[in-house]
Amino acid sequence: MPLDVGQKEPVTLSEAYEILEKRKKEGSELGYVQKLAYEHASKFKTLSAEKAKEMKSELMALDLTAATAAKIVDIMPINAEQLKQVLIIEKKPIEEERVSEIMKVVEKYRKGK
C-alpha cells in the first residue's frame, strides 16, 4: 500500500532501501539526501524488506509504537539490556515479561535471516 504524499509512517532501513531501490529502477534520479539514505540503508539493513515488515507487525502486536518497532528491527538488539535502551523511547515502564516476549521475536528473526 503506497503512502500518500505528506503521510508519515516510521519505516525500517530495509523498507527505506526497498522504496529507494524502486525509485532508482523506475528511472527517478535520487537527490543528495536520498542517495545518502540509500547508501546507509544498503550497508546497515539487517533483513529483507518483507521480513522487516513482518517483524515490525509482530512487535506492534505486542503494543509497541511503529517507531519503536522499526528501531528494534533496525538495531536487532542482542540482549535484554540493549533492548531496554531502545524501549526507553516508549516513555512507560516495561515489565521484564514484556522484554522477554520482545526478545523472542528478535531472536526468531535473527535466526531466520
N, C-alpha and C positions, 0 to 999 in steps of 0.2 A: 504494500500500500504506500504510494508516494506521499511525501509530506507536502502540504500547501506552503507556498512562499510565506514566510513570516511565522509559520508554526514552528515551535521549538520543542524538540524531544531529545533527551540525552541519548547518545549513541556510543557504542563501544568503538575502540580503534579498528576492530575488524569490520564493523559496519561502515565506518567512515572510509576505510580503504576501499570497500566494495562500491560505495557511492562515487568516489573519485575515480576509481578504475573504470566504472561505467561511463562517466563523463569523458574520460580520455578516449575510450573506444568509440564513442559517438562522434568524435572529432572535435569536441569542445576543448579549447585551449584553457588550461588551468592557470589561474592568476598566481602571483607570487606566494601568497599565504596558502593557497590550496596546494601548490607544489610542495611547500614545506610540510604541510599536514600529510600529504600523500607519502612523502619520504619517511616521515616519522612513523606513520601507521604501518608502512611496509616493513620497517625494522622491528617494531615492538609489538605488533599484534600477536596474540597468543593462540587464537583459534580461527577457524573459518568463520565467515560472517553468519552462516547458517547455525553453527554450533554456538556462537556468541549470542545470537538471538534466543536460542533455546535456553541457554544458561541464564540469561538475563530474565527471561519469563519465569523460570523456576525460582529465581531469587526474589522476584517481585511477588510471587505467590506466597513467599514467607514474610510478607508485609514489609518489604524494603521499597524505598522510592526508586524510580527509574534511574536517577542519578547515582545513587549508592550502588545499585545492582550493576550498572555499567562500569563503575570504578572497580568493583570487585572482579568483574570479568577481565578488565584490562590488567589489573595487578596480579591476579591469581595468587592470593596470599598463601604462603607455605605453612603457616601455623596460626593458632588462635590469637596469639599476641599481635601478629601482623594484621590479621583481620580486624581486631578490636581498634587498631589505629584508623582503619578505613571507616569503621562503623561510628566513629566519633561524629562524622558529619550528619548522622541521623538525629543528633541532639536529644536523645532519650535513652534511658537506661536499657542496656542489653543484657539479658539473662544468659548465664552460661549454657543453658539448654539450647537457646536460640543460636548462640555462637556455634555450638556443636552441629546443629542442623545445617547451618550455612556452610560450615567446613565440609560436611558430607557432600554437598552439591559441588563445591570447588574441587574436591578430590575426585569425584565422579568424572568431571570434565578434564581434569589434569591427566587422568589415566587414559581417557578416551581420545586424546588429541590425535 
